[in-house]
Amino acid sequence: MKNVISLVSTIYTKLAAWDALPLLLIRLSIGSIFIQTGLGKLMHFGRTVDFFASLGIPYPVINAAAASSIEFFGGILVIAGLLTRPAAAKLAFVMVIAILTAHLAEIETLSDLIRVQAFDYFLFFVLLIFTGAGKLSIDHWIKTRFFSK
């Protein structure tokens, strides 16, 4: 039994050395997705405005500009790990709005909600809100450089 406990302890210690990697991979993948979607919305802004208007979103020009900018610049910030928590909070809010507007008609049950891709993104952003960007980020560098005792 003592050997098993020692083995488990060794495995946990070895894995702890890599604990920043999963958050980095999440940030890189979701950030790149949102850079692309935000850039696409900005490059085809007229179509984005028309789509927002078709969903009944009020002030479609303002809201399309806000959503597109939040997605593009938020994606950049998430990848860099700079201001990650506020960027993730804004991106999570955009996903809530997407769920309530573009996807609401297809959601009748919890199972339907779980199948909506915007919900997956929302969960990743909630994770980043609570955990921050991790050790491999500008946020962590700033914290350790300027705010640690």
N, C-alpha and C positions, 0 to 999 in steps of 0.2 A: 504494500500500500504506500509505503514511504517513497518507493521508486516512481510510482504513478504520480504522486503529488509533485515530486521533483521534476518529472518530465513535463507535466502541465505547466508548472511555474516557469520552466525554461522556454517552453513554446510561447507563453504569454509575454515573457520578456523580449524574445526575438521579434514577435509581432508588434510590440509597442514601438520598436524602432522604426516601423513603417506606418505608423498611425496617421501620418499626414497625407499619405499617398491617396487613399480613397476620396478625401475631400478635394484634393487637387484634380483628380480625374473627373469627379462630378462637376467641378467648376469649369474645367476645360471643355467638357462635352456640352453642358447646358449653356454655357456662355457663348460658345461658337454657334449653337442653334439660334440663340436670340440675336446675335449680331446679324446672322443671315436673314432672319425673319424681319427684324427691324429695318435692315437695309432694303429689303425687298419692298416693304411698305412705303419707305421713304422714296425709293426710286419710281414707284408706281403710285404716287400719292393720290392722284385723281381716282384711281380704282379703289384705293383704301377708303377714301372719303365716301365714295358711292356705296361700298359694302357696309360701312358703319351706318350710313343713312338707311340702307335697306333693313338693317337690324333694329331701326328705331332708336338708335343711340342719339341723345340730344347733342346739339352743337357738333356735328360730325367732323367738321374741319379741325376744330380745337382738339377734340378727343382723338382723332386719327393722328394728329401731330404729336400729342402727348404719348399715346401708346407706342407709336413708331419710335420716338426718341427714347422712351424708357427702355424699350426692347434693345435698340441698338447700343446706346451708351451704357445701359445696365449690363448688357452682355460683356462689354469691354471691361467694366469695373469688376464683374464677377470673375472673369478670367485672370485679371491682374491680382485679384484679392485685395482690392482697394475700396474702402467704404462698402464692404461686402454686405454687411447687415442692412444698411439703409437701401442699397441697390436691390437686394433680395426682397425686401419688404415691398418696394414699389413694383417689382416684377410679379410677386405673389398677388398683389392687388390687381394687376392687369390680367392675371390668369383667372381670378374670381370674376372679373367683369366679362372675360371671354366665356366662361362657363355659364354665367347668367344671361348672356345675350346670344352668342353664336351657337351654343350647345344645349341650351335649356330644353328645346323641343325634343331632343333625343334622350333626355334623362327622365325616367319615371321611377326608377328604383336605385338603391345604393349600388347595385351591380352595374347599372348603366353609368353612373357617375364614375366608378372606378375604371371603366373602359374609355373614358374621355381623356385624351392625351394631355389636355390642359390641366387636368387634375394631377397627373403625374408630375408635371412641371411645378405646379403649386406646392406639392409635397417636397420636392427638392429645394424649392426656395424657402419653405418653412424650416427645413433642416439647416440651411445656411443662416437663417435668421437666428436660430438657437445656438448653433455651434460656432458661427463665424467661419472664416476662410481656412483656418488651420495654420500650421506652422510654415507651410510653403506659400507665403503670401506677403504682400506689401503691408497689409494690416498688422501681421505678426511682427514684421521687421520694425515698423513704427512703434508698436507697443513695447517691444523689448529695448529698442534704442532710446526712446524718449520718455517712457512712462514706467519702466520697471525700476525698482529700488535697488 
